[in-house]
Each structure stands twice: as C-alpha cells, then as structure tokens.
Amino acid sequence: EKTLDPKTRSMITLAALTALTKPNQIKVHVRGAIANGVSVDEIRAVLMHSAIYAGVPAGVEAFNAAREVLADMGLDK
C-alpha cells in the first residue's frame, strides 16, 4: 500500500532539497514534480514555505534553480 502519492512525494522532495541547498537536484526534481501533477504555483508555494524554515539563502538557490527549469520548459510566468 502506498501512503504518499507521487505528487505529495515530489513536493516533500523539493522541500527537503531546498533545506539541504541542493539546486542541481532541485532542477531534476522540478521536472519530476511537473510530471507528477504539481503545478507551478504549488512549486512556488513549497519553495517559499521551505525558505521560511530553511533560510532565505537556501530559498533563493531553490527559486533560481526552479525558475531556470520552468523557463526551459516554457512554464515561467
């Protein structure tokens, strides 16, 4: 039995990678999150919420990495 659906796992992964300041991994997992049904707005919300707890520098790294990938995918606003 699965306890976490892929969308929820993707959001948790992005939060953990933000806290660990792993922008290269965030880039990979943003693509996976989109594929798992996470919206661009949800990705932004996860990164913002994570930045509050992980610190602004980690949040800035995460946003920069995510922005690069979303622009590459044509999903930037």
N, C-alpha and C positions, 0 to 999 in steps of 0.2 A: 504494500500500500504506500502510495506517495503521500507525504504530508505537506509538501510545498510544491505548488505548481511552477512551471518554468518561468512565468512572468515574475512571480514573487522571488524566486531564486535569483533571477537576473538583477532585480532591484537591490536585494541584500548584497550581492556580489559587488555591485557598483558602490554601495555604501562602504563596504569593507576595504575595497581598493582605494577609495578616497581617503579613508582613515590611515591607510598604510602609505599614502602618497606614491602610488604606482601608476603614473599617467600612461605609460606604454600598454599596460594591461587594461586600463580603462578604455583605451581606444579599441581593443579587441572586443571587450565586453559590451561596449555601446552598440556595436553591430549585432551582437548576440541578443541584447535586450530588445532592440527593434524587431528582430526576427521572432522573439518570444512574445511580442504584443505590447511591449512597453512604449508608451507614447513619448514624444519629445518633451512635452510638458511634464510628464511623470519623471523622466530622466532629470530634468532641471530641478524638480522638487526633491528628488532623492539626493542630488549633489548639494543643494542648498541646505537641506536638513543635516546632511553629513558634515558639512563645513562648520555648522554651529557647534558640533561636538568634537570634531577632529581638528578644528582650527582653520583660520582663514587661508594661510598659505597652502594647506592641503586642498582646500576647496577651490582655490584659484587654479592650481595644477589640474584638478579634475575637470573644471569647466573648460579650460583651454584645450585639454585632450578631447573632451566630448564635442566641443564646438568644431574642432578640426575634422573629426569623423562625420559629424552630421552635415557639415558643409560638403564634404566629399560625397555623401550620399544624396545631396540635394534636399536635405530636410531642415536646413537652417532657416530661421525666420528673420 
